[in-house]
Amino acid sequence: MTRDSAILKAEKVLREAGLYSTRARVAILNVLLDAGGPLDKNEIVRRLGTSGPDEVTVYRTLERLCEKGLVHKVFLGGRACRFELAHNCGHIQCHPHFTCRSCGVTRCVTGVTVPLVEGLQKGYRIMRQQVRLEGICAQCSKKT
């Protein structure tokens, strides 16, 4: 995908979500599109470079994109969250993520079906189900 077509795609996605197309929104969507996996706020800021928006703008933009359902927060342990495009996720269920214990890289696992949890006690409602997998990735497995 060329840079111009990526910008046009991001602008279209924003319009369809009822958001104005700002330089920051387009840039952040393109970073997430190119990432291939969830990124934390600092990784997004680094990838945007010095010509990108400041950290506060990035965070506020990410929060707004989350509110509109274009981006999801992914919690992979601890309190920190990462962000990714929501195009591979459903309303209630996010696709699984695989974190390598050797190199620390987290990748999206798409094309895998994980059933929703059933049998919760009365009164509990699932708002969002996320599955986190840990192990050794294919690249690290080759090294051993």
Steps between C-alpha positions, in 0.01 A plus 500: 500500500645838403520785749230696315261204491564436872413862576184479290400176675555656845299808400213279380502297824489821704212643294300177535549521879373859502840650581681784332815400317786668683869457430551334840214252454615399153861462612408288804270275299777447245754414772260243642424362153872454428576354844346156453447474876415703807723795595524701817466878493876555512559266206239692299661834589843365395365372168333835430837669542582859582261636237207316660263626769611528864436225757189662645342534154587138421340377822184709456472393137538134596228537765265660245571228244423242771169671584400476134599132478778549246775407745503257793699499820683176561613409851793261491596485862563764757312825486634624169288472191579486133295618207408336171253538218167338574448358151575140611277514807132465575298723729541275803800287412848604398719257307768322706852636545818294529791632704837330462674437832836504327499817285202675663325577170120488501321399182134487402357153447225522239308223333468313830165441666477537875155440653349757733507402865180339621361411840583812698312550823170684480542876478832499312503648150791474262579839350812390314693175481872504425725197476873523563729213404863462610770275367791501258448650152602325179812714452627431855414128467736480201787637711482221756 
